[in-house]
Amino acid sequence: MHRANSSSLSPRYFILNGIPGLEAAHIWISLPFCVMYMIAMVGNCGLIYLISHEEVLHRPMYYFLALLSLTDVSGCTSFVPNMLCIFWFSLKKIDFNACLIQMFFIHMLTGMESGVLMLMALDRYVAICYPLRYSTILTNSVITKVGLATFMRSVLLMIPFTFLIKRLPYCRGNLIYHTYCDHMSVAKLSCGNVKINAIYGLIAAILIGGFDMFCISVSYTMIIRAVLNLSSSDARHKAFSTCTSHICAIVITYVPAFFNFFTHRFGAHTIPHHIHILIANLYLLLPPTLNPIVYGVKTKQIREGVIKLFFKEKDILTMK
């Protein structure tokens, strides 16, 4: 009987309200988000194209960067177009199953991004601590396997979210005060017990974010020890400079993530709800926007590849 009641209380669709309290400013708010999305798409697709076409970039570090760019493109595409439709056309209705699919992909790709950053830290560890064995340790086969393992970890840990949401009865309306389907934002509409959802969300965050941060911390501890043992200051500077782009990417990803995590759990009654929503959107959109800029500015090989590609295209157009 309970199962029948639960299924009958599942809504056919949800209404994504956007940013509550700022509905009148949705058009203006959409402009920076639209610009950031375009920068993210052009920058990350450009990096993927460059890495796939330039032979000098066919190295483990750049393969992981291409994987990060692919994750970023997929991640921001999973919610930004829908968010812009809410802001521009007031298309707020989303089917229940479509909401679950969006929720799964957003959380899965967020976990994937964290995992790729962890793999990139391990790549820097091998490159600096075992430079002579770098190419033999990180072969194409190994890169494929660890990339697939990271993907499967994220998928397997995020699949339960959809079942945990689907099992709940909903009797508090279908209006979600958000720009996308977030796990706990949807769960709060339920009149059932969501304690399991909250506990599993915390476990998943620890298993992904906590584990990845631990591996990153250990990798950089070993890197710092190895670099400080180098006798030449030039060698130390060169070794550290290969890590600056990755450190920037870590800061860009994890600082908004932690801020979003702690404000959501400990600042729910002190921080205005529209600030929560803005932070949640920036947390998802900021890394895809800034990562290609950081790597383009900080990485010499990528800068040279962009210049080479630009002049190559220019020569082809001139010949035509």
C-alpha positions in Angstrom: 0.0 0.0 0.0 2.8 2.3 0.9 4.5 1.7 -2.5 1.3 2.6 -4.3 1.0 5.8 -2.3 4.6 6.7 -3.0 4.3 6.2 -6.7 1.0 8.2 -6.8 2.7 11.1 -5.0 5.5 11.3 -7.6 5.0 14.5 -9.7 5.0 14.4 -13.5 7.2 17.4 -13.6 9.0 20.0 -11.5 9.1 23.8 -11.9 12.6 25.3 -11.7 12.1 28.8 -10.3 15.6 30.1 -11.2 17.0 32.5 -8.6 14.3 33.3 -6.0 14.0 37.0 -5.1 15.8 38.1 -8.3 13.3 37.1 -10.9 13.1 40.7 -12.2 16.9 40.6 -12.8 17.0 37.2 -14.6 17.8 38.7 -18.0 20.8 40.7 -16.6 22.0 37.8 -14.5 21.9 35.6 -17.6 24.4 37.7 -19.5 27.6 36.9 -17.5 26.5 33.3 -17.3 26.1 33.2 -21.1 29.5 34.8 -21.7 31.1 32.4 -19.2 29.5 29.4 -21.0 30.7 30.6 -24.4 34.2 31.1 -23.1 34.1 27.6 -21.5 32.9 26.0 -24.7 35.4 27.7 -27.0 38.3 27.3 -24.6 37.8 23.7 -23.8 36.8 22.5 -27.3 39.9 24.4 -28.5 42.1 22.6 -26.0 40.7 19.2 -27.0 41.2 20.0 -30.7 44.7 21.3 -30.1 45.8 18.3 -28.0 44.4 15.9 -30.6 46.1 17.5 -33.6 49.5 18.7 -32.1 52.0 15.8 -31.8 54.1 17.6 -29.3 51.1 17.6 -26.9 50.7 13.8 -27.2 51.9 13.3 -23.6 50.2 12.0 -20.4 49.9 15.5 -18.9 48.0 16.8 -21.9 45.8 13.6 -22.3 44.6 14.3 -18.7 44.0 17.9 -19.6 41.9 16.9 -22.6 39.9 14.6 -20.3 39.4 17.5 -17.9 38.3 19.7 -20.8 35.8 17.1 -22.0 34.4 16.8 -18.5 34.1 20.6 -18.2 32.3 20.9 -21.6 29.9 18.1 -20.6 29.4 19.5 -17.1 28.4 23.0 -18.0 26.3 21.8 -21.0 24.3 19.7 -18.6 22.7 22.7 -16.9 23.6 26.1 -18.6 21.4 25.9 -21.7 18.4 24.9 -19.5 19.2 27.7 -17.1 19.3 30.3 -19.9 15.9 29.0 -21.1 14.6 29.7 -17.6 16.1 33.2 -17.6 15.2 34.2 -21.2 12.0 32.4 -22.0 10.6 31.4 -18.6 10.7 27.7 -19.7 10.7 26.4 -16.1 8.9 23.1 -16.5 11.1 20.0 -16.4 9.9 16.4 -16.6 10.4 14.3 -13.4 12.7 11.8 -15.2 14.5 14.5 -17.1 15.2 16.2 -13.7 16.7 12.9 -12.4 18.8 12.6 -15.5 20.1 16.2 -15.2 20.8 15.6 -11.4 22.7 12.4 -12.2 24.9 14.0 -14.9 25.7 17.2 -12.9 26.8 15.2 -9.8 28.6 12.5 -11.8 30.6 15.0 -13.9 31.4 17.0 -10.8 32.9 13.9 -9.2 34.6 13.1 -12.5 36.3 16.6 -12.5 37.6 16.0 -9.0 39.0 12.6 -10.1 40.7 14.0 -13.1 42.4 16.6 -11.0 43.6 13.8 -8.7 45.0 11.9 -11.7 46.8 15.1 -12.9 48.4 15.4 -9.4 49.7 11.8 -9.7 50.9 12.6 -13.2 53.0 15.6 -11.8 54.3 13.3 -9.0 55.5 10.7 -11.5 57.0 13.4 -13.8 59.0 15.1 -11.1 59.9 12.1 -8.8 60.5 9.5 -11.6 61.4 11.6 -14.7 63.4 8.8 -16.4 60.5 6.3 -16.0 57.7 8.8 -16.8 56.8 7.5 -20.2 57.1 3.8 -19.2 54.9 4.2 -16.1 52.2 6.4 -17.7 51.6 4.5 -20.9 48.5 5.1 -23.1 47.1 1.8 -21.7 47.6 3.0 -18.1 46.0 6.4 -18.8 43.0 4.7 -20.4 42.5 2.4 -17.5 42.8 5.0 -14.7 40.6 7.4 -16.7 38.0 4.7 -17.1 38.3 3.7 -13.4 37.7 7.4 -12.4 34.7 7.6 -14.7 33.2 4.3 -13.3 33.8 5.4 -9.7 31.8 8.6 -10.3 29.0 6.7 -12.2 28.6 4.0 -9.6 28.6 6.4 -6.6 26.0 8.7 -8.3 23.5 6.1 -9.6 22.1 5.6 -6.0 21.0 9.3 -5.9 18.4 8.7 -8.6 16.9 5.7 -6.8 17.0 7.6 -3.5 15.0 10.5 -5.1 12.6 8.2 -7.0 11.6 6.3 -3.9 10.4 9.4 -2.1 6.8 10.6 -1.9 6.2 14.2 -2.9 3.5 16.3 -1.2 5.1 19.7 -0.8 4.5 20.9 -4.3 6.7 20.7 -7.4 8.5 24.1 -7.2 12.3 23.9 -7.0 14.0 27.1 -5.9 17.0 26.5 -8.1 18.3 26.8 -11.7 18.9 23.1 -12.0 17.9 19.8 -10.4 20.1 19.4 -7.3 19.9 16.3 -5.2 18.9 17.9 -1.9 16.8 20.7 -3.5 14.6 18.0 -5.0 14.6 15.8 -1.8 13.4 18.8 0.3 10.1 18.7 -1.7 9.4 15.3 -0.2 7.2 14.6 2.8 9.1 11.4 3.4 12.3 10.7 5.4 15.3 12.3 3.6 17.9 11.4 6.2 19.2 8.6 4.1 19.6 11.0 1.2 21.6 13.5 3.3 23.8 10.7 4.8 24.5 9.2 1.4 25.3 12.6 0.0 27.9 13.2 2.7 29.4 9.7 2.2 29.7 10.2 -1.6 31.3 13.6 -1.0 33.9 12.0 1.3 34.6 9.1 -1.0 35.1 11.3 -4.0 36.2 14.8 -2.7 37.9 13.6 0.5 39.8 10.7 -1.2 40.9 12.9 -4.1 42.1 15.7 -1.8 44.0 13.2 0.2 45.8 11.8 -2.9 46.5 15.4 -4.2 47.9 16.4 -0.8 50.2 13.3 -0.6 51.3 13.8 -4.2 52.3 17.4 -3.6 54.0 16.6 -0.3 56.2 14.1 -2.2 56.7 16.6 -5.0 57.9 19.3 -2.6 60.3 16.9 -0.8 61.7 15.8 -4.2 62.1 19.4 -5.5 63.7 20.7 -2.3 66.3 18.0 -2.6 67.4 19.3 -6.0 70.8 21.1 -5.8 70.1 23.7 -8.5 67.7 26.6 -7.9 67.0 26.6 -11.7 66.0 23.0 -11.5 63.7 23.7 -8.5 62.1 26.6 -10.3 61.5 24.6 -13.4 60.0 21.7 -11.5 57.7 23.9 -9.5 56.7 25.8 -12.7 55.3 22.6 -14.3 52.8 22.4 -11.4 51.5 26.0 -11.3 48.7 25.4 -13.8 47.5 22.4 -12.0 47.6 24.1 -8.6 45.5 27.0 -10.1 43.0 24.4 -11.4 42.8 22.8 -8.0 42.1 26.2 -6.3 39.5 27.2 -9.0 37.7 23.9 -8.5 37.9 23.2 -4.8 37.5 26.6 -3.2 34.0 27.3 -4.7 33.2 23.6 -4.0 34.0 23.9 -0.3 32.4 27.3 0.0 29.2 25.8 -1.6 29.3 22.7 0.6 29.7 24.6 3.9 27.3 27.4 3.2 24.7 24.8 2.1 25.1 22.9 5.4 26.0 25.5 8.0 24.8 28.8 6.5 21.3 27.8 5.5 19.7 30.3 7.9 22.2 33.1 7.8 23.0 33.5 4.1 20.2 34.6 1.7 18.8 31.8 -0.5 19.6 33.7 -3.8 23.3 33.8 -2.7 23.3 30.1 -2.2 21.9 29.6 -5.8 24.4 32.0 -7.3 27.3 30.3 -5.5 26.0 26.9 -6.7 26.0 28.0 -10.3 29.4 29.6 -10.1 30.8 26.5 -8.5 29.8 24.5 -11.6 30.6 27.2 -14.2 33.8 28.8 -12.9 36.2 25.9 -13.4 35.2 25.2 -17.0 35.6 28.9 -17.8 38.9 29.5 -16.1 40.8 26.2 -16.7 41.5 26.7 -20.4 42.6 30.3 -19.7 44.9 29.2 -16.9 46.5 26.4 -19.0 46.7 28.6 -22.1 48.5 31.4 -20.2 50.7 29.2 -18.0 51.7 26.4 -20.4 54.3 27.3 -23.0 53.6 24.3 -25.2 49.9 25.2 -25.4 50.6 28.8 -26.2 53.0 27.8 -29.0 50.4 25.3 -30.3 47.7 28.0 -30.4 50.1 30.4 -32.3 51.2 27.6 -34.7 47.6 26.6 -35.4 46.5 30.2 -35.9 49.2 30.9 -38.5 48.6 27.6 -40.2 44.9 28.4 -40.6 45.9 31.9 -41.8 48.2 30.5 -44.4 45.5 28.1 -45.7 43.0 31.0 -46.0 45.6 33.1 -47.8 46.3 30.2 -50.3 42.6 30.1 -51.0 
